[in-house]
Amino acid sequence: MTMPVNALSSALQQMQSMAAQAAGNNDPLAGAQAAGQSGAATAGSFASALKASLDKISGDQTKAIGESKAFELGASNVSLNDVMVDMQKANVGFQFGLQVRNKLVSAYNDIMQMQV
């Protein structure tokens, strides 16, 4: 029964690190300001952050699919609860990415409709 506790503590640790990143503790703009650059966000930093997020979502989905296939084939080192947790992580990540995309498209449309 120690396996679920480890999985839960790992998930809790990941959620805490994501909360710290969302709070701005690992803000890439703060590092740019500390290096003496202007406070304005550069296109490269936004694009790289977006690409990193999409790569993580893709990696989570690939990992979840791989684990589910291994479980279906009867691998002894893959448990059902690990497969289900990874599938849910991938789903939540995908839904988050989808919502971010929707907000970006909405903001783009709002900007394009502004009169100059």
CNS distance restraints for C-alpha pairs under 8 A (distance, minus, plus):
assign (resid   1 and name CA) (resid   5 and name CA) 7.30 0.50 0.50
assign (resid   2 and name CA) (resid   6 and name CA) 6.29 0.50 0.50
assign (resid   3 and name CA) (resid   7 and name CA) 6.22 0.50 0.50
assign (resid   4 and name CA) (resid   8 and name CA) 5.96 0.50 0.50
assign (resid   5 and name CA) (resid   9 and name CA) 6.03 0.50 0.50
assign (resid   6 and name CA) (resid  10 and name CA) 6.02 0.50 0.50
assign (resid   7 and name CA) (resid  11 and name CA) 6.14 0.50 0.50
assign (resid   7 and name CA) (resid  82 and name CA) 7.88 0.50 0.50
assign (resid   8 and name CA) (resid  12 and name CA) 6.01 0.50 0.50
assign (resid   9 and name CA) (resid  13 and name CA) 6.03 0.50 0.50
assign (resid  10 and name CA) (resid  14 and name CA) 6.24 0.50 0.50
assign (resid  11 and name CA) (resid  15 and name CA) 6.17 0.50 0.50
assign (resid  12 and name CA) (resid  16 and name CA) 6.14 0.50 0.50
assign (resid  13 and name CA) (resid  17 and name CA) 6.21 0.50 0.50
assign (resid  14 and name CA) (resid  18 and name CA) 6.17 0.50 0.50
assign (resid  15 and name CA) (resid  19 and name CA) 6.11 0.50 0.50
assign (resid  16 and name CA) (resid  20 and name CA) 6.16 0.50 0.50
assign (resid  17 and name CA) (resid  21 and name CA) 6.21 0.50 0.50
assign (resid  18 and name CA) (resid  22 and name CA) 6.09 0.50 0.50
assign (resid  19 and name CA) (resid  23 and name CA) 6.07 0.50 0.50
assign (resid  20 and name CA) (resid  24 and name CA) 6.47 0.50 0.50
assign (resid  20 and name CA) (resid  25 and name CA) 5.58 0.50 0.50
assign (resid  20 and name CA) (resid  26 and name CA) 7.22 0.50 0.50
assign (resid  21 and name CA) (resid  25 and name CA) 5.37 0.50 0.50
assign (resid  21 and name CA) (resid  26 and name CA) 5.07 0.50 0.50
assign (resid  21 and name CA) (resid  27 and name CA) 6.65 0.50 0.50
assign (resid  26 and name CA) (resid  30 and name CA) 7.80 0.50 0.50
assign (resid  27 and name CA) (resid  31 and name CA) 6.92 0.50 0.50
assign (resid  28 and name CA) (resid  32 and name CA) 6.50 0.50 0.50
assign (resid  28 and name CA) (resid  45 and name CA) 7.49 0.50 0.50
assign (resid  29 and name CA) (resid  33 and name CA) 6.22 0.50 0.50
assign (resid  29 and name CA) (resid  39 and name CA) 7.12 0.50 0.50
assign (resid  29 and name CA) (resid  41 and name CA) 6.68 0.50 0.50
assign (resid  30 and name CA) (resid  34 and name CA) 6.17 0.50 0.50
assign (resid  31 and name CA) (resid  35 and name CA) 6.26 0.50 0.50
assign (resid  32 and name CA) (resid  36 and name CA) 6.73 0.50 0.50
assign (resid  32 and name CA) (resid  37 and name CA) 5.55 0.50 0.50
assign (resid  32 and name CA) (resid  38 and name CA) 7.43 0.50 0.50
assign (resid  32 and name CA) (resid  39 and name CA) 7.43 0.50 0.50
assign (resid  33 and name CA) (resid  37 and name CA) 5.16 0.50 0.50
assign (resid  33 and name CA) (resid  38 and name CA) 6.12 0.50 0.50
assign (resid  33 and name CA) (resid  39 and name CA) 5.74 0.50 0.50
assign (resid  41 and name CA) (resid  45 and name CA) 6.94 0.50 0.50
assign (resid  41 and name CA) (resid  46 and name CA) 7.23 0.50 0.50
assign (resid  42 and name CA) (resid  46 and name CA) 6.59 0.50 0.50
assign (resid  43 and name CA) (resid  47 and name CA) 6.02 0.50 0.50
assign (resid  44 and name CA) (resid  48 and name CA) 5.89 0.50 0.50
assign (resid  45 and name CA) (resid  49 and name CA) 6.03 0.50 0.50
assign (resid  46 and name CA) (resid  50 and name CA) 6.07 0.50 0.50
assign (resid  47 and name CA) (resid  51 and name CA) 6.04 0.50 0.50
assign (resid  48 and name CA) (resid  52 and name CA) 6.02 0.50 0.50
assign (resid  49 and name CA) (resid  53 and name CA) 6.21 0.50 0.50
assign (resid  50 and name CA) (resid  54 and name CA) 6.24 0.50 0.50
assign (resid  51 and name CA) (resid  55 and name CA) 6.04 0.50 0.50
assign (resid  52 and name CA) (resid  56 and name CA) 6.17 0.50 0.50
assign (resid  53 and name CA) (resid  57 and name CA) 6.26 0.50 0.50
assign (resid  53 and name CA) (resid  97 and name CA) 7.99 0.50 0.50
assign (resid  54 and name CA) (resid  58 and name CA) 6.12 0.50 0.50
assign (resid  54 and name CA) (resid  97 and name CA) 7.40 0.50 0.50
assign (resid  55 and name CA) (resid  59 and name CA) 5.98 0.50 0.50
assign (resid  56 and name CA) (resid  60 and name CA) 6.06 0.50 0.50
assign (resid  57 and name CA) (resid  61 and name CA) 6.28 0.50 0.50
assign (resid  57 and name CA) (resid  90 and name CA) 6.60 0.50 0.50
assign (resid  57 and name CA) (resid  93 and name CA) 5.67 0.50 0.50
assign (resid  57 and name CA) (resid  94 and name CA) 6.23 0.50 0.50
assign (resid  57 and name CA) (resid  97 and name CA) 7.72 0.50 0.50
assign (resid  58 and name CA) (resid  62 and name CA) 6.15 0.50 0.50
assign (resid  59 and name CA) (resid  63 and name CA) 6.06 0.50 0.50
assign (resid  60 and name CA) (resid  64 and name CA) 6.11 0.50 0.50
assign (resid  60 and name CA) (resid  86 and name CA) 7.37 0.50 0.50
assign (resid  60 and name CA) (resid  89 and name CA) 7.20 0.50 0.50
assign (resid  60 and name CA) (resid  90 and name CA) 5.21 0.50 0.50
assign (resid  60 and name CA) (resid  93 and name CA) 7.93 0.50 0.50
assign (resid  61 and name CA) (resid  65 and name CA) 6.15 0.50 0.50
assign (resid  61 and name CA) (resid  87 and name CA) 7.31 0.50 0.50
assign (resid  61 and name CA) (resid  90 and name CA) 5.01 0.50 0.50
assign (resid  61 and name CA) (resid  91 and name CA) 7.79 0.50 0.50
assign (resid  62 and name CA) (resid  66 and name CA) 6.09 0.50 0.50
assign (resid  63 and name CA) (resid  67 and name CA) 6.14 0.50 0.50
assign (resid  63 and name CA) (resid  86 and name CA) 7.55 0.50 0.50
assign (resid  64 and name CA) (resid  68 and name CA) 6.14 0.50 0.50
assign (resid  64 and name CA) (resid  83 and name CA) 6.49 0.50 0.50
assign (resid  64 and name CA) (resid  86 and name CA) 5.16 0.50 0.50
assign (resid  64 and name CA) (resid  87 and name CA) 5.21 0.50 0.50
assign (resid  64 and name CA) (resid  90 and name CA) 6.84 0.50 0.50
assign (resid  65 and name CA) (resid  69 and name CA) 6.18 0.50 0.50
assign (resid  65 and name CA) (resid  87 and name CA) 7.62 0.50 0.50
assign (resid  66 and name CA) (resid  70 and name CA) 6.17 0.50 0.50
assign (resid  67 and name CA) (resid  71 and name CA) 6.08 0.50 0.50
assign (resid  67 and name CA) (resid  78 and name CA) 6.90 0.50 0.50
assign (resid  67 and name CA) (resid  83 and name CA) 5.90 0.50 0.50
assign (resid  68 and name CA) (resid  72 and name CA) 6.14 0.50 0.50
assign (resid  68 and name CA) (resid  83 and name CA) 5.73 0.50 0.50
assign (resid  69 and name CA) (resid  73 and name CA) 6.21 0.50 0.50
assign (resid  70 and name CA) (resid  74 and name CA) 6.38 0.50 0.50
assign (resid  70 and name CA) (resid  75 and name CA) 5.48 0.50 0.50
assign (resid  70 and name CA) (resid  78 and name CA) 6.98 0.50 0.50
assign (resid  71 and name CA) (resid  75 and name CA) 5.48 0.50 0.50
assign (resid  71 and name CA) (resid  76 and name CA) 7.84 0.50 0.50
assign (resid  71 and name CA) (resid  78 and name CA) 5.75 0.50 0.50
assign (resid  71 and name CA) (resid  79 and name CA) 6.94 0.50 0.50
assign (resid  71 and name CA) (resid  80 and name CA) 7.14 0.50 0.50
assign (resid  71 and name CA) (resid  83 and name CA) 7.58 0.50 0.50
assign (resid  78 and name CA) (resid  82 and name CA) 6.90 0.50 0.50
assign (resid  78 and name CA) (resid  83 and name CA) 7.34 0.50 0.50
assign (resid  79 and name CA) (resid  83 and name CA) 6.50 0.50 0.50
assign (resid  80 and name CA) (resid  84 and name CA) 6.17 0.50 0.50
assign (resid  81 and name CA) (resid  85 and name CA) 6.06 0.50 0.50
assign (resid  82 and name CA) (resid  86 and name CA) 6.09 0.50 0.50
assign (resid  83 and name CA) (resid  87 and name CA) 6.09 0.50 0.50
assign (resid  84 and name CA) (resid  88 and name CA) 6.18 0.50 0.50
assign (resid  85 and name CA) (resid  89 and name CA) 6.15 0.50 0.50
assign (resid  86 and name CA) (resid  90 and name CA) 6.15 0.50 0.50
assign (resid  87 and name CA) (resid  91 and name CA) 6.15 0.50 0.50
assign (resid  88 and name CA) (resid  92 and name CA) 6.05 0.50 0.50
assign (resid  89 and name CA) (resid  93 and name CA) 6.07 0.50 0.50
assign (resid  90 and name CA) (resid  94 and name CA) 6.09 0.50 0.50
assign (resid  91 and name CA) (resid  95 and name CA) 6.13 0.50 0.50
assign (resid  92 and name CA) (resid  96 and name CA) 6.07 0.50 0.50
assign (resid  93 and name CA) (resid  97 and name CA) 6.16 0.50 0.50
assign (resid  94 and name CA) (resid  98 and name CA) 6.10 0.50 0.50
assign (resid  95 and name CA) (resid  99 and name CA) 6.23 0.50 0.50
assign (resid  96 and name CA) (resid 100 and name CA) 6.24 0.50 0.50
assign (resid  97 and name CA) (resid 101 and name CA) 6.15 0.50 0.50
assign (resid  98 and name CA) (resid 102 and name CA) 6.23 0.50 0.50
assign (resid  99 and name CA) (resid 103 and name CA) 6.21 0.50 0.50
assign (resid 100 and name CA) (resid 104 and name CA) 6.16 0.50 0.50
assign (resid 101 and name CA) (resid 105 and name CA) 6.17 0.50 0.50
assign (resid 102 and name CA) (resid 106 and name CA) 6.11 0.50 0.50
assign (resid 103 and name CA) (resid 107 and name CA) 6.07 0.50 0.50
assign (resid 104 and name CA) (resid 108 and name CA) 6.07 0.50 0.50
assign (resid 105 and name CA) (resid 109 and name CA) 6.14 0.50 0.50
assign (resid 106 and name CA) (resid 110 and name CA) 6.19 0.50 0.50
assign (resid 107 and name CA) (resid 111 and name CA) 6.20 0.50 0.50
assign (resid 108 and name CA) (resid 112 and name CA) 6.16 0.50 0.50
assign (resid 109 and name CA) (resid 113 and name CA) 6.23 0.50 0.50
assign (resid 110 and name CA) (resid 114 and name CA) 6.56 0.50 0.50
